[in-house]
């Protein structure tokens, strides 16, 4: 495989993807908004471009020359209360990033585009049978705000662009939501908050396996296909918390809060996502040969907890 162009290569998944690429001896060129992060990448021997898909720049020529693209970039939102106004602005930026990127791809040169979306696009799956990428439901949470970007891919596929779409489920790791919602409060002996009356299933996937799956799909994903990125074992948030408790050797306290209070704290978008079942199967990804480093959260949670603890020292 020739050099891979990665958008969002310094983010939560992207930074792990770069590590995997380096470890495998592959080459990448990374588009990042941060000059500081570009400097860090260059110190590791990774080519980096400073720029933003929403603004004209050197990235446009890089996209035209690319044979492989992994698109992870999205407008930043983590850590904010997500109102509908914020979500709508995110949606507009997400869509514009998508079309600006794809409009600059050279159809005669490109071999594969891996487009990263999210399982919120599929809405509430229910908890009876794990759902695959052919499942149809009304999008929930972030789903309505990425739906336009996902649907426009059909237009570019019809134009002959070789797009494979990945839908990561709940990506856990030593950053982002897992420490904020679970590890830190348990470690500090503070309560973990949960919604009154809701215990939905969710489908976890370790952040390293997410990154590895993105790279794997660049080589092995079928053009036009959609793949759910999740591990082998959907579970409830309570079962997930129990794994963290076991690793910390702590019994935590759960404090139930009503839905209206969650909406006040997190906003309606994240609250809706927190009440939906995201119960998926990774069957299609495994059928094309992907091998998990952490097949279940039972395998992955211990290392994440220990890495988080190590980062506190």
N, C-alpha and C positions, 0 to 999 in steps of 0.2 A: 504494500500500500504506500502511495506517495504521501506527501505532507498533507495534514488535515487542518483545515481552517475551522477554528472553534470560536463561536461567539459566546460571551458569558463564561469565559475560561478561567476567571478568577473568583467565581462565586462558590456557593455551597457544594454543588456537584462538580462544577468545572475545575476547581482546584484539585479534586481527587482524580478527575479525568486526566489532567496534565501529569499527575504522578504516575498513573497507569501507562500513559504514553511514553514517559521517560523510562520507566521500568522495562517496557517492551522494546525499547530501542527504536521507536517510531519518531517521526518529526511532526511538529505542529506549528502553526502560526495562530496566535491568540489575539482577538480583538477585545480590548478592555477600555473602560472609561478612565481608569486611574493610571497616571504617569508613574506613580510610586510602585504599583503592582506590576506595571510593564518592566520597570527596572529590576524587580525581584525575579521575574520570569527570565529576563535576559541573563541574569547571574547564574541561572540554572541551565543556560544554553538553549532556551526556548525563544523563538522569534515572537515579538509582540508588537502590536500596533495600538496606539492610543486613538480612540475614536468612539463614536456613538452611531448606531444604525439610523438614528433619527436625524443625523446631520451629515452632509456630504463630507467625504474625506478619503484618505488613502485606502480605507477598507474596500471601497467600491472596485478598485483595480484588483485588489487581492481576491475578492469574490469572483471576479471575471476569470482569474487565472486558476481558481481552485478546482481540483478534481473530487475532493471530498469535503463536505461541510457538516459539522455538528452544531445545530442551533439551539443554544441553551439560554441566550439572553432574554431578559424580560425587564420591564420597568420595576424598580425596587419598591417593595411594599412591606417586607417583614418587619414586625415590631410596632406597626401602626394600628390604631383603631381603624378598621376598614368600613367606612361609610359607603353608601351607594355612590356618592360623588367621587370618592377616591377610587372605587372599583371601576367606575365608568371611565375615568381618566386613564387608569391602568389598561382597560380594554382598548381604548383608542390608540394608546402607545404600543400595545402588544400587536395589534393588527398592522399598524404602520411599519413597525419593525419587520414583521413577516413579509409584507409585500415589497418593501424596499430591498430587503435581502434577496428575495427570489427574483425580483426584476433585474438584478445585476448578475445573476448566475449565467454563465455561458453554456447553453444547451449542448454545444459541440464538444465541450471539454469536461463537463461535470459527469462523474460516475455514480455518486451517491450523496444524497442529502438526508441526514437524520434529523428530523424535526421533533423537538421535545415539547409535549403538551402536558396533560395531567388528567387523572381519573375523575376529577370533578366534572369533566365534560360528560361523563356517563350518568351522573346523578345518583340517586339512591338505588342500590342494587337489591335491597332486601337481604335477608340472612339465611335463606333456605338453600340455595345452590350457588357456588362461586360463578361469577359471570366472566365472559370473555370479551374481546374487543368488538364483537358483533352485537353486543347488548345495546338496546335503545331505551333511553329514559330521558326525562326532562333534566337538563343540567342543573346542578345544585352548587351552592357556595360560589367558588370561583368559576364554575362551569359556564354560566351564561356570559361571562366576561372574556372567556377564551374561545367561545364557540365560533365567533366570526373568523378568527384566525385559523381554526381547524378546518372549517368549511371551505375557505378560500384555497386550501391546498388542492382541492379537486380541480380547480381551474388550471393550476400549474402542472398537475399530473396530466391533464388533457393536452397540455402544450408539450409534453414529453419530458418534463423534469423527473428524474429518478428519486422520488421522495419515499422514505420509510418513516412512519410516525410512531413515536414511543409515548406511552402514557404512564408515567411513574405514579405509583400509589403513595403511601405515607413514607417518605424518605427519612429514616432516623440516623442519627450520628451524634458526635460530640459537640455539634453546633446547632443552632436553630431551635426548633420547638421542643425537642426532647429534654435538653438541660433546663430550659425555661419552665416547662410545664411539669416535669417529673424529677429529674436528677437533683437539681439544686434545692428545691423545697424539701425533698426527702433527706438529702445530705445535711441541710441546715435545720432539720427537725421542724419544718413548717408544714402546714396542711397543703395537700394537693386538691385542687378544685375540680369538681365534676358537676355536670348538669343534672338537676333533679328530673327523674323520670326517663332518662336516656342512657342506654348502654349499647351503642351501636358497634357492630363489627367493623374493623378496619384491616387493611392489607399492608403490612409493613414491608420495607425493603431497606437493607443497609446501604448507606451512601456510597460505599466502595463498590458494591454490586450494581448500583445504579450507574455509576461511572463506567464500570466494566461493560455493562449491557449496552450503553450508548456506543462505545467503541466496537463492540461485537457486531452491532447492527450495521455499522458503517461497512463492514465486510460481508456480513451474512444475511442482513435483513432483506426481505423481498420487496421490490418496488411496488408501491401501492398498498402494502399491508400495514396493519396497525398491530402493535404489540403492547400488552399490559406488562409493566415492570413491577412485580411484587414477588415476595418469597413464597415458600410452600405452604405457609400456615397463617391464614387470617385469624385474628383474635380480637377480644374486647380490650378497651383501654385499661380495664382493671387487671386483666391477665398480663398485659404489658407492664403495668406498674409493679406487679408482683415479681417479675423477673428482675427489675431494678432493685427492689427491696431485698431480694435474695443476694444480689451481688454486693449491696451495701451493708447487708446483715442488719437491716433496720425494718421495723414495722411502722409504716407511715399512717397518717391520719387523712381521711378524705372528708372534705367539706363540700356538701351539696349546695349549689346555688340555683335559683330559678332562671328560666330562660330569659326573662325580661332583663335580669341583672347582667347576664352574659352579653346580651345585645348592647347594653349600655357600656360595658367594659371593652368588648371586642368589636362591636358593630354587627349588623345583621348578616353580612356576608360570611364571616368566619363562624358565627353562631349556626347558620344554616348548614354549613359544611360539617360542623361538630355533631349535628343531630342525624346525619345521613349514614346509612350503611355503605361502606365501600368494600364489598366482599368479592374478591376477584381471584382468578386462576392465572397462573403463568404458563399454561399448557403450550401456547404457540411459541413462546420464547424458548422453552426447553426442547420443543420438537425440532428446532433448527440448530440445536446443539449447545445452547448456553449452559455453562456449569457454574453454579453458585459457590461463592467463597463462604457465604453465611446462608445456608438453606432456610433457616428459620430465625426468628428473633431470639430463641433460646441459644442459638449459636453465636449471634452477633452482639447481643446486649452486654455481656460481660466485658468484652474488649472496649466497647464504647464508654461504659461507666469508668473503667480504669483509665482510659485516655483522658476523660474529662477531669478526673481527680488529679492526674499527673499535670494537667494544664493549670490547675489551681496553685501549684507549688512554685 
